[in-house]
Amino acid sequence: MSHKLSFTDGTSIDVPNKELLIDCDDIFDTPITFGCRSGVCATCICRVHEGEENLPPKSDEEIDILSTFKGKEDCRLACQLYCTGDVKMEYVGK
């Protein structure tokens, strides 16, 4: 089973159920830039436009990291995410 991951720039890919987005980026060319690949650098900050319910809940660590970036508390770290349904997001970076 796969789900559509689309971006506000028009890019879209089909991602396998519960496959980490960071692993999908190794296969597909997405607009997301990844740095440390573990959530610490926050290079992969994205804003979810549709399908937030199809992503895992924010971890305490993700909340702490995003709270250090003013105006991005509502965003997500793409390297920590997988999809369980269709999602539309925008890559905003840090």
Backbone hydrogen bonds, N-H to C=O, Kabsch-Sander energy under -0.5 kcal/mol:
donor,donor_aa,acceptor,acceptor_aa,energy
3,H,15,V,-2.8
5,L,3,H,-0.5
5,L,13,I,-3.1
6,S,4,K,-0.6
6,S,87,V,-2.8
7,F,11,T,-2.9
8,T,89,M,-1.5
10,G,7,F,-2.1
13,I,5,L,-2.5
15,V,3,H,-3.2
15,V,13,I,-0.6
17,N,1,M,-2.4
18,K,83,C,-2.6
19,E,16,P,-2.0
21,L,81,L,-2.9
23,D,20,L,-0.9
24,C,20,L,-1.7
25,D,21,L,-2.1
26,D,22,I,-0.7
27,I,23,D,-0.6
27,I,24,C,-1.1
28,F,24,C,-3.4
30,T,28,F,-1.0
45,I,42,A,-0.9
46,C,76,R,-2.9
47,R,90,E,-2.9
48,V,46,C,-0.5
49,H,88,K,-2.7
50,E,88,K,-1.9
54,N,51,G,-2.6
55,L,52,E,-1.6
63,I,59,S,-2.3
64,D,60,D,-2.4
65,I,61,E,-2.5
66,L,62,E,-2.6
67,S,63,I,-1.8
68,T,64,D,-0.5
68,T,65,I,-1.3
69,F,66,L,-1.6
70,K,68,T,-0.7
72,K,69,F,-2.1
75,C,72,K,-1.7
76,R,46,C,-3.0
78,A,44,C,-1.9
78,A,76,R,-0.7
80,Q,77,L,-2.0
81,L,78,A,-1.6
83,C,19,E,-0.5
84,T,54,N,-2.4
85,G,54,N,-0.5
87,V,4,K,-2.4
88,K,50,E,-2.5
89,M,6,S,-2.6
90,E,47,R,-2.5
92,V,45,I,-2.3
92,V,90,E,-0.5
93,G,45,I,-2.3
